[in-house]
Each structure stands twice: as structure tokens, then as C-alpha cells.
Amino acid sequence: MNNIGKTSIPSTISFLNDETVYIGSSYGDSQLIKLKRQTVEILDSHANLGPILDFCMLGLERQGLGEIVTCSGAYKDGSLRVLCYALGINEKVDIDIDCIKRIWSLKSSIDDPFDTFLVLTNAHATLVLTTTDSKDNFVEAEIAGFCSDKESLFCHDAIYNQVVQVTSESVRLVSSTTKELICECRAPRDSSYTVATGNAAQILLSCMYGLVYMEIEDGKLLIKKETRLDSHVSCLGINSIGRNPNHSNLAAIGFWADQDHYPNVAIYSLPDLDKKQKVQVGSAPEATPRSVLFWAFEEEEESALQPRCWPNLLVCFLPWVVELGLEMIQRNIHTHTASNLIPLTLLKTKKQLHDIPIQKVSGPCPRLAVNLSPFLVR
């Protein structure tokens, strides 16, 4: 009997073929090994934290983003493991493209479970990529109905197996099946679209004079409402958080600062574009909102005594973050815009509250809490 190598203490041993063996361990990391004549080659290792005999937390003073040190394993497989809350990223493809401003994913059909196309845009053009059969590389694809020599402001899958693309000059409705242009709605004369957002059935745009609200139908783009604004729009948000993922009753609109107005965010109802509430979010141009998002954090059973939770509004700034909602939780999403890394803190509402005054919290990232419940249109 010859010793050809060491593995974790096995709890189970499974022979996969003549040379490959899986070592399942309750005391250390499980391993996939290859048996050779003189040695054992470890092909893969699967981390196992158990059994944990003791642990401690470090760095709690750093806004709660601490680390956990565990005493893991047993016998010769005992070890100290350091755990931290982080977003893991596995690189699949590396594409060398400069100055990308926005990126979207599209499906071949709105009912497909997976995305097929990747749309990238810079200040001068729009590029469409798709995966190869091996799923490990991207190649350039063509969507004939897209305007490829213009910057895209917004792209999204639409109902009736359609795709929508918005440029500064027009809104284009394209067939997901034939990839041909079905309908085009051009910007108003002597104006252009500056900001756009939407979902599978609705589109909201800003132009030089105000807002344009459209709805998507089979082969049609219908302008439902237009309204004038006193300030220039910096961002839009109409993502749905209700039971219908293709329809929103609310729109969040962020505004730039100017000589007469401070940066602010307004809530409008759809489809009438009736302003429900306006909140000032700062007194400096740096507080201009750059991204807005409606978000519901908890799925609670709706009843006559306990209504469903109202939404929160997340607002992303450069270089600040302002939170519109109730009760901060320690969870962070990092959004990279230009050269700044922005932590966007998520909020949740545990119960319905009314008439909550606006509260400013001191700190490196100014926070603003406001209750949106009176303004939700059901």
C-alpha cells in the first residue's frame, strides 16, 4: 500500500469513473480528485464552513458592514474562515468597447425566460451583441429596425413581441420576430427627446418643453398625454411594482437645479400626468437626482385591516444619495456612474404611516425620508 496524497477527511466517497472520485466531507471542504499512479490531483474544491465551533464579528463600526471570523472544520481540516457581505462577479466575456453610456438586455420574445441580445450605446452609436451557440462569447448582431448611428436613450422589450428604442429624434417600435421597424413616432418639431424610460407597455419621455406619455399597442405608439414643465428633467422612473408588471400608475421625475428652482423630485400620476407631490432634495447642483426607482421590499398578505405596503422611492445622486422611504436597512447596492462609485441604500416599509414630516439625517450621505403612501394611485 502506497501513500499517493492527502484529501479532506471523507464522509462519503463516490467513484465517478476509473480516475475521478468525489470526496464528500463533513469536517472540511469537499473535493473532486483525479487518481494518478503516483499522486492525487485536486480538480475542484467545494467550501464547507461546518462544523462551526465558534465565531466572532469584526468591523461593526464600519456602518455595519463587518466581517465574520469562524472556527470551521475539525481535526486536520480545521481552519479559520473570514466571511464578508459582498456581491460576487464571475467574468464570462471581456469586450473592449470605449465610452459606453448605457446598456440593456433584450429577449427574442417577451415570453422567453432568458435574454438574447445586449444593447450598448455611446454618444454616437448603438451596438447590438448576441451570444454564440457555446454561450461563452459575444458577436455583433443586427436589428434592422434599430437606428444604429444614434445614441439610444432607452431600450426595452414590449408587449405583442415588440421592442422599443428611443433616440433623441424618435421612438421606434420594432418586431421581435422580423426585427423590422413597425412604427416610428418622431420628436416634436424644433425639439428633441432628452430623457426616456418605460416598461413593456408604457413610455415616458422628456423633451425641450415638457413631458410626453405614450402607450404601446400592437404595431402602434399612442401619445396619451403631453404637459409642459418649468424645469429641465434629469431622470425619469415608471417601473411597475404592482400586480401588473407592464403597467405603472405613478411616475417619478427628477429635475435639474436652475436660477429659480432647487433640485427636486416630483411624483406624477399616469396617464393624466397630474402632479401629486414635489420634494426638494438639496440646494446645490451636486444634489441633482440622476436615477429614480420605485421599490416594494416586503410581500405582506393584504387584508382589510392590514393594507399592502406602499412603495418606496430610491433616488441616486452624484456624489450624494438621498433616500425616499421609511426605515433604513443595512443593505447596499453599488452603482457606477461616470468616475464615481455610488452606494445606493435600500429601504423598507414595515407598516403604513401617514403625514410623516420630511427628515434630514446628518452624515456623509444626506438622507431624506418622506412617506409616499397618500400618493399611490391604485
N, C-alpha and C positions, 0 to 999 in steps of 0.2 A: 504494500500500500504506500503510495507516494503522495506527499502534500503538494498540490499544484497551485494553491492560492487560498484566499480568505473571502468569505461573504458575510453578510449580516446573519445574525442568529436566526435560523429558519423556523417558521411556524408551519409553513406548507412548502412543498417542493413540487412544481409542475413541469414535466418534460414536454416542451412544445415540438421538438423534433430531436434528431440524433445529437445535435450540438447545442441547441438553445434551451435554457432552463429558466423558469421564473421562480425566484426565491421570495415568498411572502413572509414578512417578519412582523411580529407584534412588539419587538423590542428595539427596532431600528428601521432604517429605510429599506423598503422592498426593492429588489434588484432583478434586472433581466441580464443574464450572463450567457457567455458563449464558452463552451468547454473546448480547450485545445489540448494537445498532447502533453505539454509541459506547464501551461499556465491557464488562468481563468481570466477572460476579458469581460469587463463590465460594460454592457451595451447601453443600459439605461438604469436610472435610479428614481424611485418614487418616494418623495419625502413623507415621513411619518413622525408626527410630533409626540405620539403617545409611546409609553405611558408618561404623563406629566406628573412629576413628584412635587414640584414647587415652581413658583413663578413670581416675578415682580414687575412693576411698571416703572419706566423711566421717562423723564422729559415731559411730565404732565403740565409744567408751567408754560410750555410752548403751545398755547391755545388749544390744549387738549390733544394735540397730535403726537402722542407719546409712542414709546416702543415697549414691547413685552419681551422679557427675557425668561425663557423656560428651561427647566431641568428636564430634558426629554430622554427617553430610551432607558435601557438597563444593561447592566453587566458591561461587556466590552463595547457595546453600541451606545452607551450613554454619552450625551453631548449637551452643550448649551446652545439654544436656538434663539435668535433675535427676530421678532416679528414686528412689522410696522404696517400701517394702513396706507396702501398705495394702489395706483392703477397700473396693472401690468400691460405691457405692449410687446407683442410679438411681431417683428418685422417680416412681412411676406414679400413685398416688392419695393424696390428703391427706384424711383423715377426722377430723373434730373430735368425739372421744369422750373424756370425762374419766374418770380414775381406773381405767384398765384394769389388772387384776392379772395376767391370763394370756391367752394367745392360742394357738389351734390351727388347723390346716388339715385339712379332711376331703374325701374323694372321694365321687362319686356311686356308685361301685362300687369295691371294694377292688382290682380289676384295672385300673382306669383309670390311664393314665400321668400325668395331671395332677389337681391338686386343684380342687375346685369350690366349696367353702364355707370361710368364715373365721369361726371361733367366738371371740368375745371375751367376757370376763366381768369384772365388778367385784364389790364386796361385796354387791350387792343384786339383780343380774340377769345373764342370759346373752343375748347378741345374736348372731344368725347373719346373715352377709352373703354375697352371691354376686356374681360379675361379670356385667356386661351382655354383650350379643352383641358389642359393639365391644371388650370386654376392657379398657376404659380407665376404668371406673367401677364402684363397688360399690353394690348395692341390698340392702335388708333382705329376708331370706328367712325362711321358716317351716319348721321341722322339728317336726311336730305332737307327736312323741313326746318331745321335749325339755322339761325343766322350765325355763321362761324367766324365772320370777320368783325364782330362787335362784342363788347363786354356784356356778359349776362348779369342781370341784377337778381334774377330768381329763376329756378327750375324746379319742377315738381311733377310727380305722377298725378294724373287727373282721372276722374270717373269716365266711364264709357271707353276704357282702353285708349286714353289720350295722354299726351304730355304737354305741359305748358312751359314756354320760355319767354322771359321778359327781358328786353333790352331797353335802352334809353329811347328808342324810336317806336317800339311796338310791343304788343303782346301776341305771341304766336301759339296757336293750338295745332299740335302735330299728332298724327295717328301712331299709336304704339305698334300697330301691325305693319303698315306700309311705310312708316317713317316719313310720309309726305305731309306737307302743310295742308291743313284743313281750313283754318280761319285765321285771319290776322286783324287785329284792332290797333290802329296807329294812334300815336300820342296826339293830343290836341294841337291845332295849328299854332305855330310860334311858341311851342312848349316842348318839354321832353320829360320822360319819367326819370325820377332820381332815386327813389327807394321803392322796393316791391317786396311783398310777402304773400303767403296764401296757403291753402291746403288743397285737397283733391277736388273741391267744388267751389272754392271762393278765392278771389284775388283782390288784394288791396294795394293801391299804388299812390304814390305822391308825385305831383308834378309841380311846375313853377307856381301855379296859383292855388293848389289845394289838394284834395283827395279824390280818388276815383275808385269806386267799389264795383266789382264785376262778379258775375256768377257764371260757372261753366256748365254748359249743357252739351248734348250730343251734337258735335260739329258746330257749336255756336259759342260765342263770347257775348254776354249780355251786360251792358252797362246799367246797373240798377240805381246808382246814386252818385252824384258829384257834389262837393261842397268846397267852399273857399276857406282858407286859413290865414291867420295873421302872422304866423311864424313858419320858419322852414323846418321840415321834418328831418330828423336824424335817424330814426328807426321805426319799424312797424312790427306788430305781432298780432296774429289772429289764430294761433294754434288752438285746436279744439281740446277741451278737457271733459266734455260731456259724454253722453252715451253715443252720440253720432260723431265718429271720428272725422267725418267730411264736412262738418258744419260748426261754425262758431257764432255765438250771439254777441260776442264782445271783441273789441279791437283796442289794443294798447298802442299809443303813439307817443314817441319821444320827440322833443323839439330842441333845436339849437338855441343858444342864447344870442340875443341881439341888443341893440341900444334900449329897446323898450320892454324886453322880456327876459326873465331869468330862465335857465334850463328847467324844463318841467316834463312831466309825463301825464297824459290825459287818457281817460277811458271813454270810448265811444261805443254805442250800441249799433248792431248791424241788423237789418240792412239800411236803416234810415240815417246812419252816421250822426246820431244825436249825442252830443257831449254829455256824459254823466258826471264826470269828476275830473278835476285837474289838480295836480300836486306839484309844487315847486320842489326841486331836488337839489338846489345849490345856487350859489351866487357868483360862481366863477365859470369861465368857459370849459375848464377841465372837468366839470361835473356834468357835461353833456351826456345824456344816455346814448349808448351805442348799440344796445341789444335789449329786447324785452321779450318775456316769455311767461305765459300763464302756466301754472303747475298745480296739480292736486296731489297731495302727499299721502293721504290716508284713504283707504276704501272702507267706509263705515256703512253699516246697514241703515238705509233710510226708513224713517217711520214718521208718524205724525208728531211724536214727542221729540224725536231726535233727527232733525233735517240733515241731509247730506252736507259734508263740509264744503265751505265756499272756497274759491280758488285763491291762490296767492299770485303775486306778480313779481317776477325776478327781473331786475334791471342791472345791466352791465355797463360800466363806465370806463373811461381812460383818464387818469390812472386809478379812479376810485370805484368802489362798489356800493350801491345803495340797495337795500333790501326792502321790498314792499310786502308785508305779510305779518304773521304772528308767530312768536316763539322760535327763536333760532335753535337749530340743532347742529351738532358738530359733524358736518359732512361737507366736503369741499369738492368742487369741480373746477379745474383749471382751464381757462380759455386763453388761447394765444392769439393776440391781435397786434399787428404791426410788430414792434420790438418789445412789447410789454406782456408779461405773464400775469394774468388777472385771476385771483381766486374768486369764484362765484359761489357764495354760500347759500345753501338751500334752506328753506323754511317750511314749517308745517303748522297747520291749524288744528288744535285738538277739540275746540268747541266753537260754536258760533257766537261772536261778540258783536255788539253794535256801538256806534258812537265812540270809538276808540280815538283819542287825540293823537295827532302826529307826534312821534317821539324821536328825538335825535340823540344818538348814543355817541359819546366821545370815544376816540380811539384812532388808530392809524387808518382805518377804513370807515368813513362816516356811514351810519346806518339810519334808515328811515323806515318806520313801521306805520302802516295805515291799513285799516280794515276795508276790504273791498266788498263785503257781503251785501250792502244795500244796493250795489250797482250791477249785480249779476242778473241778466235777463234770461229767464227760463223759457 
